[in-house]
Amino acid sequence: KRNKSGYWDYVLTDQVPVVMGWSASLVPPPADWASHVHVCGHLSLPATPYTPSAELSDFLAKSPADRASQPVFIGLGSMMGAAFDSDLKRLAVARAWVRAATYAGCDVLIDLQHCSESVKAALHEDGLPANPRFFLIDSPLPHSWLFPQCSLVACHGGAGTVHQALAAGCPVVAMPCLPAESDQPFWAAACYRAGVSPNAGLPASRLGSGEKLGRALKQS
């Protein structure tokens, strides 16, 4: 046994096999890493059966067959609830997404699972359900099922969502919610360097009018 402070010494000097669960195409391993450190690709769970609602099926079915014209997914997952401490802030973010999608002129799936009923009600008052270009997601659904039917994924930039999007062939626009030293800005920058994102991230708390996000969606 080794004490906690000597953990990495133990791993590096005793040649304990280390598996890094990300794509080497996205972040190549440094040349000076030891031979017992392996980048194995993204680790994902087996796909689970999923039956969409009739409304979601109809929304996806109306999209043209070419991939570039399929809907954009926009969402922060649980970060929408964790990173913003009031419904007012969450509503501001969601409305920035709406303006961005309107600017880009695309069909869009907006993930509202982690928003309160008051936020959803405000968006309903804005007339979103009546807009045929918008679909509001308010219940869980697997990304492995949805993303292959999307043209782009705009998300918080977490490792799991980023890799799921790229595995589905979607470019990524990251909207990090956490500080610069966290993984979200790291993956945002990695996507940009790899050429699968138009920028190195747009912080979710600073989307403002949504114009920068709209330009990113259009550029992608």
N, C-alpha and C positions, 0 to 999 in steps of 0.2 A: 504494500500500500504506500502511496505517496500523499503528502499533505496537499491541500488545495493550491498553495502558492507554487508548488513544484509540478503542477499538472502538465504544463506544456513541455517542461524539461523531460518529464517522463515519456510523453508522446514522441518527442523528437529524438531523444537519445536512445530510447529503448526500441525504436522502430515499430511502434504500434501502428498497424494499418489504419489509415485515415481516409474516409470516403467523403468527398465534397459533392453534394447533390445539386449541381447546376450544370448547364451546358458549356462545354469547352469552346463551342463556337461563339458564345456570348462573352465569356470571360476565360480566355486561355490561361492555363496554369503557368506561372512564372518558371523560367528555365532553371532557376536555382532550387526549386522544390525537390525534396528527397524522393527516392523511388517508391517509398511506402505511402506516399500521399497520392490519391487517385481522384480525378474529376470524372464522375461516372455518368453525368447527365441528370436531368430533373427526375426526382422520385415522385411518382404520382400514384394515387390510389386507383384500383380497378374502376372502370366506368360502371355507374349504377343505372338501372332502367329508369326512364323518365317519360311521363306522358304529359305534354303541355296542355294548357287550357285551349279551348276552341278559339278564344280571342287571340292568344299568342300565335297559334298555328296560322290563323288567317292573316295576321300582321306579317309574319315571315313569308307566307306564300305569295303575297302581293309584290315582293321585291323582284326585280329583274334577275335573270339567271346568272349574269356575270358578277363575279365576286366583288368588284369595285363598287357596285351599286347596292350591295346588301347593307343592312342597317349597321350603324355604329352603336357599340355598347358603351355606356358611361355609368360609372359607379365607383364607390369607395369601399364597398363591403362594410364590415364592422367598423372601419375607421370613420365612417360618417357619424356614428354614434359616439365613438371614443375620442375623436380629435376635436369635436365641436361641442361646447358646453351649453348651448341653448338652441331652441327651435329657430330662433331668428337667424342665427348663423347658418344652420343647416338649410333653411329656406333660401338664404342668399346664395349659397353654393348651388343648390338645385336650379335656381333661376338663372344663374350664370351658365349652367349647362344648357338650359333651354335656349338662351340667347346665342350661345356658341353654335349649337346645332342649326338654329335658324340662319345664322350667318353662313354656315358651311353648306346649307341647302341639302341636308341629308336626312334620311329616316334614322330614328334613334330609339334605342331601348334604354330607359333611365331607371337605374336601380334605386328604389326607395325603401328597401326592406328594413333599414335601420333608421328610418325617419318616423316621427310620431304621426298620429292621425291628424293633428293640427297642421303639420307641414303638408301632408297629402291633400288636406281639405283646401289649403291655400292654393296649391297648384291646380286643383279642380276648379277653383274660382277663377283662376287665370285662363281657363278654357282648354287645358291640355287634353283631357280625354276626348274632346270633340275634334282635335287636330289629328288627321289621319297619318301624319308623319311621326307621331310620338306614341310610344307604348310605355306605360309605367309599370315596372316590376315591383310587386309588393309581397312576394312569397318566394321561398328558396327554390332555386333551380340549378342544376349542375353546369358549371362553366364548360366542362368537357362536351356537353351536349349543345350548348348555345354558341360558343365562340366559333365553331366551324361554319356557322350560318351568319357570321358578322364580317364586315369589311375592315373593322378597326376596333381596338379595345382601348378606352381611356379609363385608367384605373389609378389606384394609390401608389402603385409601383412595388408592391410586395413581391417576394420571390415566386410564390406559388402562382399568383394571378399572371404575372409577367410570363413565366414559362408556359403556363397553360395557353395564353394568347399566342405566343410564338409557335407552340406545337400545332396550333390550329391554323397557322399561316397568316395571322393578323399582325400588322404593325401595331405599335404601342405608343400611346401618349400618356406619360406618367404625370400624376398630380400628387406629389408626395405630401403626406400629412405630418410626418415626423421630422425631427431636426437633421441637420446635415450629417451628423455622425451615425445616423441609423441606416438600415438597409435600403429604405425606399429611395432616397436620393442616389445611392450607389447603383441600384438597378436601373434607375432613370438614365444616369450617365452611361452605363454599360450599353443600354439599348441605343443611345445616340451614337456612341462610338462604333457599334456594330452595323449602323445604317438601317435600323429597323424602327427608328423614331425620329421625328423632325426636329427635336430639341432635347435638351438634357433635363427636362422636367419643368412643370409649371406648378408651384406650390398651391395646394388646394385652398389655403386661406387667403391667397392673393389673386384669385381669378377675376375679381372686379366685375367689369361689364361682360366678361366672357369673350371679348374680341380676340385676345391672344390664343385662347383655346380654340375658338372658331377658325382662326387662320391655320392652326396646327392640324385640325381635322381636315380642312380643305387641302392642305399641303400633302397630307398623307394619302 
